[in-house]
Amino acid sequence: MAAPLTYDSAANARSRYLLRLCAGYVRYLRTTTLAFVCVLARPIFFAECDRRTLSALLTGIMAVPPTYVDLGKSARDIFTKGYGFGLIKLDLKTRSENGLEFKSSGSANTETSKVAGTLETKYKWAEHGLTFTEKWNTDNTLGTEITLEDQLAKGLKLTFDSSFSPNTGKKSGKIKSSFQREHINLGCDVDHDINGTAVHGAAVVGFEGWLAGYQMTFEAGRNRITQSNFAVGYKTDEFQLHTNVNDGTEFGGSIYQKVNDNLETAVNLAWTAGNSNTRFGIAAKYQIDAEASFSAKVNNSCLVGLGYTQTLKPGIKLTLSALLDGKNINAGGHKLGLGLEFEA
């Protein structure tokens, strides 16, 4: 027989029920408050996250990897753009209303007094993905290039390139193809000239900022692979690392760092197997304002390069550069460069 319910036992039961109810309400408040705090803190959390990591993830997921020849391009541009040692150079770019582009370039070597020039016309037929290009240079070499892009398949680009020299009768032809999709960039070129036929192939894969590429050349006349290059790198919006091995004998590496919106730096390193000489260089580019920039570089041979670029007015750009021999400052032999670019 069950014990009779007394007043004390009933009070204890009510107390335990109230305690359980209060405990449940406290847990509910704690869970709700935690969820509310998480919602409020979510924007702050993402704002304080490592932006480089997020950028690397977005780059690896969304972007197409660069071609093999463009691996490490950001560092190379810091070393090469804005300089023209020993040259007086003039560039002209114009575009007509119907989309026809004209590009002309001329340069004079201050040491040899040799003058060289090129002329290029380009017309894009966007409706059919076609681009027609005609080229001519002072060596009297004529070139024609026809490009078909994104027509046979998305990401597929086909180029038919030919050149002819009336003076020597030399002819050459190339069929270039490239295929670009997320995480992969493929290229295959067939080159035919007086020396025979050669096949050039390249592939680059990328994932979450990491890049790996391979490049080779097969000469049909010799029935062998004459070039075999391999590269590995890492790329984000502000930092890039590139290493490469060419034919198992030449080794190189470069680092690109965008310090801030105005300053970019680069380091380059290269050496050859069996040779103790290491080539090393440091370069930087500083954007003074929207219209002017200053570049400087130095290598382990004590060669110092300086460059200054100024936009005189919209469409007119002036470039001054100098190459100094740090070991023989007073001996002369330094090189100066002048460049003027017009674009309309």
C-alpha positions as CSV (number, residue, x, y, z in Angstrom):
1,M,0.0,0.0,0.0
2,A,1.4,3.4,-1.0
3,A,2.2,5.8,1.8
4,P,-0.3,8.6,2.3
5,L,0.6,12.0,0.7
6,T,1.4,14.5,3.5
7,Y,1.7,18.3,3.3
8,D,5.5,18.1,3.6
9,S,5.9,15.6,0.7
10,A,3.6,17.7,-1.5
11,A,5.6,20.8,-0.7
12,N,8.8,19.1,-1.5
13,A,7.4,17.9,-4.9
14,R,6.3,21.4,-5.7
15,S,9.7,22.7,-4.8
16,R,11.5,20.1,-7.0
17,Y,9.1,20.9,-9.9
18,L,9.8,24.7,-9.5
19,L,13.6,24.0,-9.4
20,R,13.4,21.9,-12.5
21,L,11.3,24.6,-14.2
22,C,13.8,27.3,-13.2
23,A,16.8,25.2,-14.4
24,G,15.1,24.6,-17.7
25,Y,14.4,28.3,-18.1
26,V,18.0,29.1,-17.3
27,R,19.3,26.7,-19.9
28,Y,16.9,28.2,-22.4
29,L,18.1,31.7,-21.6
30,R,21.7,30.6,-21.8
31,T,21.2,28.8,-25.2
32,T,19.3,31.8,-26.6
33,T,21.8,34.3,-25.4
34,L,24.7,32.3,-26.8
35,A,23.0,32.0,-30.2
36,F,22.2,35.8,-30.1
37,V,25.8,36.6,-29.2
38,C,27.1,34.3,-32.0
39,V,24.9,36.1,-34.5
40,L,26.1,39.5,-33.4
41,A,29.7,38.4,-33.3
42,R,29.7,36.7,-36.7
43,P,30.5,39.9,-38.8
44,I,33.2,40.8,-36.3
45,F,34.7,37.3,-36.5
46,F,34.8,37.4,-40.3
47,A,36.2,40.9,-40.3
48,E,39.0,39.9,-38.1
49,C,39.8,36.6,-39.9
50,D,43.1,36.3,-41.8
51,R,42.2,38.0,-45.1
52,R,45.1,36.3,-46.9
53,T,43.7,32.9,-46.0
54,L,40.3,33.8,-47.2
55,S,41.8,35.3,-50.4
56,A,43.8,32.2,-51.0
57,L,40.7,30.0,-50.7
58,L,38.6,32.2,-53.0
59,T,41.5,32.3,-55.5
60,G,41.8,28.6,-55.5
61,I,38.1,28.0,-55.9
62,M,37.1,30.7,-58.3
63,A,40.0,31.7,-60.5
64,V,41.6,29.9,-63.5
65,P,45.3,29.2,-62.9
66,P,47.7,31.3,-65.0
67,T,49.5,29.8,-68.0
68,Y,52.9,28.3,-67.4
69,V,54.8,31.3,-68.8
70,D,52.9,33.6,-66.5
71,L,53.9,31.8,-63.3
72,G,55.9,34.2,-61.2
73,K,54.9,37.1,-63.5
74,S,54.1,39.6,-60.7
75,A,57.7,39.3,-59.5
76,R,59.2,39.6,-63.0
77,D,57.1,42.7,-63.7
78,I,58.7,44.5,-60.7
79,F,62.1,43.7,-62.2
80,T,61.3,44.6,-65.8
81,K,58.6,47.1,-66.1
82,G,59.5,50.8,-65.9
83,Y,63.0,50.3,-67.2
84,G,64.6,50.8,-70.7
85,F,68.3,51.0,-70.2
86,G,70.3,52.2,-73.2
87,L,67.2,52.8,-75.3
88,I,65.2,55.8,-76.6
89,K,61.7,54.3,-77.1
90,L,58.4,55.6,-78.4
91,D,55.1,53.7,-78.2
92,L,51.9,54.7,-79.8
93,K,48.4,53.1,-79.3
94,T,45.2,54.2,-81.0
95,R,41.8,52.7,-81.5
96,S,39.2,53.7,-84.2
97,E,35.5,53.9,-83.7
98,N,34.9,50.6,-85.4
99,G,37.1,48.7,-82.9
100,L,40.3,48.6,-85.1
101,E,43.4,48.9,-82.9
102,F,46.7,50.3,-84.1
103,K,50.0,49.8,-82.1
104,S,53.3,51.1,-83.2
105,S,56.7,50.9,-81.3
106,G,60.1,52.3,-82.2
107,S,63.4,52.2,-80.3
108,A,67.0,53.4,-80.9
109,N,69.9,51.8,-79.1
110,T,72.2,54.5,-77.8
111,E,75.3,52.3,-78.0
112,T,74.9,50.7,-81.5
113,S,72.6,53.4,-83.0
114,K,70.4,50.6,-84.3
115,V,66.8,51.5,-84.9
116,A,64.0,48.9,-84.6
117,G,60.3,49.3,-85.0
118,T,57.1,47.3,-85.1
119,L,53.6,48.0,-86.4
120,E,50.5,46.0,-85.4
121,T,46.9,46.2,-86.3
122,K,44.2,44.2,-84.6
123,Y,40.5,43.8,-85.2
124,K,38.1,42.0,-82.9
125,W,34.9,40.4,-84.2
126,A,33.3,39.9,-80.8
127,E,30.1,38.3,-82.1
128,H,32.0,35.3,-83.4
129,G,34.9,35.3,-81.0
130,L,37.4,36.1,-83.7
131,T,40.5,38.3,-83.6
132,F,42.6,39.2,-86.6
133,T,46.1,40.6,-86.2
134,E,48.6,41.8,-88.7
135,K,52.3,42.5,-87.8
136,W,55.3,44.1,-89.5
137,N,58.8,45.0,-88.2
138,T,61.9,46.7,-89.5
139,D,63.5,43.3,-90.3
140,N,60.8,43.2,-93.0
141,T,59.0,40.2,-91.4
142,L,55.3,40.0,-92.0
143,G,53.0,38.2,-89.6
144,T,49.3,37.2,-89.6
145,E,47.4,35.8,-86.6
146,I,43.8,34.6,-86.4
147,T,42.3,33.7,-83.0
148,L,39.1,31.9,-82.3
149,E,38.0,31.9,-78.6
150,D,35.1,30.3,-76.7
151,Q,33.3,29.1,-79.8
152,L,34.0,25.4,-80.1
153,A,33.9,25.0,-76.3
154,K,33.9,27.3,-73.4
155,G,37.5,28.0,-72.3
156,L,39.0,26.8,-75.6
157,K,41.2,29.2,-77.6
158,L,42.7,28.4,-81.0
159,T,45.3,30.5,-82.7
160,F,46.7,30.2,-86.2
161,D,50.0,32.2,-86.5
162,S,52.2,32.6,-89.6
163,S,55.2,34.7,-90.6
164,F,57.0,35.4,-93.8
165,S,60.2,37.3,-94.6
166,P,60.4,38.4,-98.2
167,N,64.1,39.2,-98.0
168,T,65.2,35.7,-96.9
169,G,62.1,33.7,-98.0
170,K,61.9,32.2,-94.5
171,K,58.4,31.0,-93.6
172,S,57.0,29.7,-90.3
173,G,53.7,28.6,-89.0
174,K,52.2,27.9,-85.6
175,I,49.0,26.3,-84.4
176,K,48.3,27.3,-80.7
177,S,45.7,25.9,-78.5
178,S,44.8,26.6,-74.9
179,F,42.0,25.3,-72.6
180,Q,41.2,27.1,-69.3
181,R,38.8,26.0,-66.6
182,E,38.6,26.2,-62.9
183,H,41.8,24.6,-61.3
184,I,43.4,23.8,-64.7
185,N,45.1,25.6,-67.6
186,L,46.3,23.5,-70.6
187,G,48.3,24.6,-73.7
188,C,49.6,22.9,-76.8
189,D,51.4,24.5,-79.7
190,V,52.7,23.0,-82.9
191,D,55.5,25.0,-84.5
192,H,56.8,24.4,-88.0
193,D,59.7,26.2,-89.6
194,I,62.8,25.6,-91.6
195,N,64.3,23.6,-88.7
196,G,61.4,21.2,-88.6
197,T,58.4,20.6,-86.4
198,A,58.2,21.0,-82.7
199,V,55.4,20.4,-80.2
200,H,55.2,22.5,-77.1
201,G,53.0,21.4,-74.2
202,A,52.2,23.0,-70.9
203,A,49.8,22.3,-68.0
204,V,49.1,24.2,-64.8
205,V,46.8,23.0,-62.0
206,G,45.8,25.1,-59.0
207,F,43.9,24.5,-55.8
208,E,43.4,26.9,-52.8
209,G,46.3,29.1,-54.0
210,W,48.7,26.3,-54.7
211,L,50.0,26.0,-58.2
212,A,52.0,23.3,-60.0
213,G,53.0,23.3,-63.7
214,Y,54.9,21.3,-66.3
215,Q,56.3,22.4,-69.7
216,M,57.9,20.4,-72.4
217,T,59.1,20.6,-76.0
218,F,59.2,17.6,-78.3
219,E,61.2,17.9,-81.6
220,A,59.8,15.6,-84.3
221,G,63.0,15.7,-86.3
222,R,65.2,14.5,-83.4
223,N,62.4,12.3,-82.0
224,R,63.2,13.4,-78.5
225,I,62.1,15.8,-75.7
226,T,64.5,18.7,-75.8
227,Q,63.0,20.7,-73.0
228,S,61.4,19.7,-69.6
229,N,60.6,22.3,-67.0
230,F,58.7,22.0,-63.7
231,A,57.4,24.7,-61.4
232,V,55.6,25.0,-58.1
233,G,54.1,28.1,-56.5
234,Y,51.7,29.7,-54.1
235,K,49.6,32.7,-54.9
236,T,47.3,35.1,-53.1
237,D,46.4,38.7,-53.8
238,E,49.2,40.1,-51.7
239,F,51.8,37.3,-51.7
240,Q,53.3,35.0,-54.4
241,L,55.9,32.4,-54.2
242,H,57.4,30.7,-57.4
243,T,60.0,28.0,-57.8
244,N,61.1,26.3,-61.0
245,V,63.5,23.7,-62.4
246,N,64.5,23.9,-66.1
247,D,65.9,20.7,-67.7
248,G,67.1,19.5,-64.2
249,T,70.1,21.9,-64.4
250,E,68.7,25.4,-63.9
251,F,67.0,26.3,-60.6
252,G,65.1,29.5,-59.8
253,G,62.8,31.1,-57.4
254,S,61.0,34.4,-56.8
255,I,58.9,36.0,-54.1
256,Y,56.4,38.8,-54.6
257,Q,54.9,40.9,-51.7
258,K,52.4,43.7,-51.9
259,V,53.2,45.5,-48.7
260,N,50.4,48.0,-49.1
261,D,48.5,49.9,-51.8
262,N,51.6,51.9,-52.7
263,L,54.5,49.6,-52.2
264,E,55.4,46.3,-54.0
265,T,58.5,44.3,-53.5
266,A,60.1,41.3,-55.2
267,V,63.1,38.9,-54.7
268,N,64.6,36.8,-57.4
269,L,67.1,33.9,-57.1
270,A,68.7,31.6,-59.7
271,W,71.6,29.3,-60.1
272,T,72.9,26.5,-62.4
273,A,74.0,23.0,-61.5
274,G,77.8,22.7,-61.6
275,N,78.3,26.4,-61.2
276,S,78.8,28.1,-57.9
277,N,77.7,31.5,-59.1
278,T,74.3,32.4,-57.7
279,R,72.2,35.2,-59.2
280,F,70.3,37.3,-56.7
281,G,68.2,40.4,-57.0
282,I,65.9,42.7,-55.0
283,A,63.4,45.1,-56.6
284,A,60.7,47.5,-55.4
285,K,58.1,49.7,-56.9
286,Y,56.6,52.7,-55.0
287,Q,53.5,54.4,-56.3
288,I,54.1,58.1,-55.3
289,D,50.6,59.2,-56.4
290,A,48.0,58.3,-59.0
291,E,50.3,59.8,-61.8
292,A,53.8,58.9,-60.7
293,S,55.8,55.8,-59.6
294,F,59.4,55.1,-58.7
295,S,61.2,51.7,-59.2
296,A,64.5,50.5,-58.0
297,K,66.4,47.2,-58.2
298,V,69.8,45.8,-57.4
299,N,71.6,42.4,-58.0
300,N,74.6,40.6,-56.5
301,S,76.8,42.1,-59.3
302,C,76.2,45.5,-57.8
303,L,74.2,46.7,-60.8
304,V,71.6,49.3,-59.7
305,G,68.6,50.1,-61.8
306,L,66.4,53.1,-61.2
307,G,63.2,54.1,-63.0
308,Y,60.7,56.9,-62.8
309,T,57.3,56.9,-64.6
310,Q,55.2,60.0,-64.8
311,T,51.8,60.5,-66.5
312,L,52.1,63.9,-68.1
313,K,48.4,64.0,-69.1
314,P,45.8,61.4,-69.8
315,G,47.2,59.2,-72.5
316,I,50.8,60.5,-72.3
317,K,53.3,58.7,-70.1
318,L,57.0,59.5,-69.7
319,T,59.6,56.9,-68.4
320,L,63.1,57.7,-67.3
321,S,65.6,55.0,-66.3
322,A,69.2,54.5,-65.4
323,L,71.5,51.5,-64.9
324,L,74.5,52.2,-62.6
325,D,77.5,50.0,-62.0
326,G,78.0,50.0,-58.3
327,K,81.5,48.7,-58.5
328,N,82.7,51.5,-60.9
329,I,80.6,54.5,-60.1
330,N,83.3,56.9,-61.2
331,A,84.4,54.9,-64.3
332,G,81.4,55.7,-66.4
333,G,79.7,53.2,-68.7
334,H,76.3,53.8,-67.1
335,K,73.2,53.5,-69.2
336,L,70.3,55.9,-69.5
337,G,66.9,55.3,-71.0
338,L,64.0,57.4,-72.2
339,G,60.5,56.2,-73.0
340,L,57.4,58.1,-74.2
341,E,54.1,56.4,-74.6
342,F,51.0,57.8,-76.3
343,E,47.6,56.2,-76.1
344,A,44.3,57.5,-77.5
